[in-house]
Amino acid sequence: MKPGDSPLANRKATSREPEMSPCPAARAPVHRPVVSARVRLAWLACCVLWGSTWLFIKLGLRDLPPLRFAALRMTLAALLLLPFAMRAGLLRSGRAAALRVGAIGLIQIGVPYALLFAAQQWVASGLSAVLFATFPVWLLLLARVLLPAQPLSPAKLLAAALGIAGIVVLQLPALRSAGAGDRAALGGSLIVAAAVLVALANVLVRRGLEAVPPAVLTFGQVFAGAALLIVLAWTLEGGRSASWTPRAAVAVVYLAICGTAVPYLLLFWLLPRIPVAAIGAIPLVDTTLAVFLGSVVLGERLGWHLLAGGALVLIAAAIANGVGAARLETQPSAP
């Protein structure tokens, strides 16, 4: 899963810096907007919670089949988000909008999370997070194709080139050792495919669903994604057993509450209080944290390919956010 997952960042921050006089002698004191401790804490919580999701997915996969694991997480998350969606006007949403939100939820949640959870059986958590961090790059490229007035500037092309180069570097070890029994390269490809699908969903939301309240939009997509994941788990994992250990239970509950419901709600509260650049920085921080946690907690090796490829991807993501990707995001790009 994310995040990634970022989201709804096309909305403008409400605070601005006062204009300064062009004359130095007449320049009045500049009073910069004060960011409260609550805002800083909420922003940090989003980074930490989404950055930790990759670790908990990896832990849960030790006991649970991937599709069943993802389905449980999203079902519980949908139940937690339901009261907030009801309060935001879920029942007042028209049928056409509801159907479209549900359809986009299959692209935003259902298929990508099936790919992400399946892929992490074979791919380290830190590497998974870095590969998924290419999301803003795909967002820019898809916006160029599907949205008017989204030209490809030199900066956007640079972001795309760096992102693709980063993927190649990250996948080199897996591609070199790829064989009939090696699934690392396949897993990496599935994660990149998930990032592309999430980017596509973010672009589609901007074509007619801008008026849907954020809580309703998020609940509808999570609910639809959970429904698809349940069907996939029932169809494809009927013969696989699950070990319901305390570790599995903690992973499911943590990802539903701390990896989905809480950071989404925090983000909705943050959107009118912080600038777009701060929203765009969340995936960069949470990806770095995911790599750190994978190394410290799971003992994942920080090889040259992860450090070099990760640097290329994060630079590409930073450039992409700087030239407008954060304004196109409608949902957090975290798993």
N, C-alpha and C positions, 0 to 999 in steps of 0.2 A: 505495500500500500503502500508518499506521498508524498500534492501536496505540493508539489507537489505542489494539492493540495495540494488564499492567494487569490487575490481572490476577492471577488466582488470589488476589485480595486478600481473599476472604472468610475466609482463614485468619488467625488472630490472631497478633500479634507475641508473642514469648515474654517480653520484658522489660517491667517496669512500674516506674513511679516509686514509691518508698516513701511511705506515708501520713505526713502531718505532724500533729503535735499541735495541737488547737484553741487551746491556751494559748500565747501568744507567748513567755512567760517560760520555758516548759518545752520549747520547740520545739527538736528535735534538728537537726543539720545535714542538709540535703537533698543526697543523692548521686544525681545524675541518671545514667541509663544512659550509659555511654561508648560512642560509636559509633567503631569502629576505622577506621583509614585504609583498610583493605581494603574495608570496607563502603561508605564514602564513594566510593571509586574505582569500585566495581562499580555503584553507583547512577548516578554520573556517566556511566559508560560506556554504560549502558542509554539514558540521555537522548541522548547524542551519537550513538550508533549508530543508534537509531531516528529521530532528527531528521535524519540525513543520507540516509535511504533515499529521500526524495522527490527529492533532487538526483540520485542515481544512477539512479533510474527515468527521469527526464527525459533524462539523458545516454544511457542505453541505447536509448531510443526513437528516437534519431537514426539508429540503424543496424538495429534489430530490430523486426519486427512485434510489437505489444503482447501478443497471446495466446501467441505462441511464447516471447517474452521471459519472461513470467510463468511459463510451464510449465517452462522451463529452471531458473529460480530455485528454484521449489518442489521440483522433482525432485532437484536437488543438495542442497537443504536437508534433504529427507527422508533422503537417504543419510547425511548428516552426523549427523542425530538418531537414526538407527536403533540404533547401539550403546548409546546412553544409554537408549533405550526398552527394549531387550533386557535391560539390567541392572536396569531398574525393574520388570520382570515382564511384558513384552509378550506372551510366549507363554502366560502364565497367565490372560490376559484371556478371559472367556467370549465365545462367539460373538455372543450378543445384545448385549453391551456393545460389542464390536468393530464390529458393524454400525451401532449407534447413533452411535458416535464418528465412523465414516466418513460417515454421513449428515449429521451436524452439520458435519463438515469441508467438505462441499459448500457449506454456507451460510456458514461462517466463513472459508473460504479460497478455494474454487473460484470461485463466482460473484462475490464481492466483488472479488477480485484481477483477474478478467477486466474488471470494470467500471472499477476504478481505473486499470489500465494503459491501457485504451482511452481513458478520459477524459483522461489526462495528455498525450495527443497534442495536445489543444486547450486545456488549462488550465495556467496557470503552477504551478510546484511549490509555492510558498508559499501560493497561494490553495487549492490542492488539500489541503494539510496543514490549513489552517484549517477548510475545509468538513468534512473528516473528523473534526476535533476535536469536532464535535457529538455524537459517539458516546455519551458519558455521558448526554446528555439523552434520547436515544432509549432507552437502557438503562433509565432510570427509568420512562419511559412504558410500555414493553413489560412491565417487571416488574409494573407495576400491573395489567396485563391478564392476564398468564399465571401470576403467582406469588401465592399467598395471603399475607396479612399484609404487603402492600406498598402502603399507602394513599398517596394524593397529598396531601402537605402543602402549605401555602402556599409554602414554600421550593422544593419540587419544581416547582410550577406557575410560579414566578418563573424558575427555571432553563429550563424549557421555553419560556416566552415570550421570554426573552433570546436563547436559541439560535435560535429561529425568526426573530426580528428580525435577528439577525446574518446568517443565511442570505440574507434578503431584501436587506440592505445589500450583502453580498458579490456577489450576483448581479445587482444593478441595472445595472452597465455592460453586462454580457452581454445582459440582457433588453432594454435600450434599443436595442442594435445587432443584435438577433436577426433573422435573415432566412433565406432558403432556403439560403444558403451558409455561415451562421455556426453553428459547432458549440460555441461557448464555453458557452452556456446549457445545451445538452444535456450537455456534459462535467461541468458543475457539478452537474446533477441526478443524473448517474450516480454521482458521488462521494458525494452525500448518500444515495442508495439503498444504496451499499456500506456506509456507516456504519450504516444501519438494519439491514441484514442481519447485520452483525457483532454488533450489539447483540442481535438476536434469537437468534443462536447462543449468546451468553453466557448468556442467560436459559434456553435449552433445556438447556444443560449442567447447570444446577442442578436439573434435574428427573430425577434418577436416576443421574447420572454423577459425583457428588461423590467416590465412593470410588476412581475411576480415578486412578492415579498421574499427576502432572503431565507427566512425560516421555512416558508412554504416550499420554496424551490429546493432547499437542501433536504427536507423531509421527503418530498416526492421522489427525488432521485435516489436517496438511500433506500426508501421503501421498494421502489421498482428494482433496484440492484439486488436487494435482499431476496426478492421473489425469484429473480433469475438464478441467483446462486443456489437457492434451495432446490430448484428444478435440476440444475446441473449436478449438484451433490447427489440427489436422489437417483439420477440417471447414470452417472459415471462412477460413483463411489459406493454403490450398493453392497459390494463385496468386501469393502475395506473396514477394518475394525478401528475403533478409537479408544484410547486409554484415557479415562477420565480421572486424571491425576490432579492434585492441587495446583500444579504448575499450569496445566491446561486451563483450569477454571480461572486462574488469575489472568492468564493471557487473554482469554475471551472477554472477561469483564473489564480489564484495563483498556483493551483496544476499543471496546464499545463506548466506555465512559470517557477515558482520558485521551484516547486517540481519535475520537470522532465527535461525540456530543459536546463535551466541554470546550475543546478548541474552536469548534464552529461557533458556539454561542459567544465565546470571548471575542472571536473575530468580528462578529456582527456588532458587538459593542465598541470595538476599536475603530471600525471603518470611518465614522465621522470625526474621530479624534486624532488620527495620525495621518501623515502624508502618504501618498502612493509609494514613494521610495521605501518607506519603512515596511509596507506590506510586501513589496518585492524582495526585501532583504530576508524575509522569513525562510524561504526555501534554501537560501545560501547558508544560513545559520543552522537550520535543522539538519541539512545534509552533512555538514561538518561534524555536528554532534553525533549523527548516526555512525559515521566512520569511527569516531572516538570510542563510542560505546561498543561497537563491534570488536574493536581491538582490545579494549580493557576488560570487558565482561566475557566475551566469547573467545578471546584469544586469536582473532582473525589477523592474518599477517598483512602488514602494510608494505607491500612490494612497490617497486619503482613504477609499475604500470598503474597502480591505484593512485599513487601520489601525482604522477605526471598527467595521467588521463583525467584524474579528478580535478586537477588545477585547470586544465583546458575546459572541462565542462562547466566548472563554477565561473570561470571568466566569461565563457559564452553566455551563461545564464545571467550574469551581472550586466553584460552589454545588452542582452535582450530585454531585461527589465528596464534598463536605462533608456531604451528607445521605444518603449511603449508596451511591452508584453504584460507588465503588471496591470495596465489599464484595461487589457482585454480579458484578464482572468475574472471568472465569475464564481469559482469554487476553489478551495484550497487544493493545491497540487501535492498533497501528502498522502501516503498510503493508509 
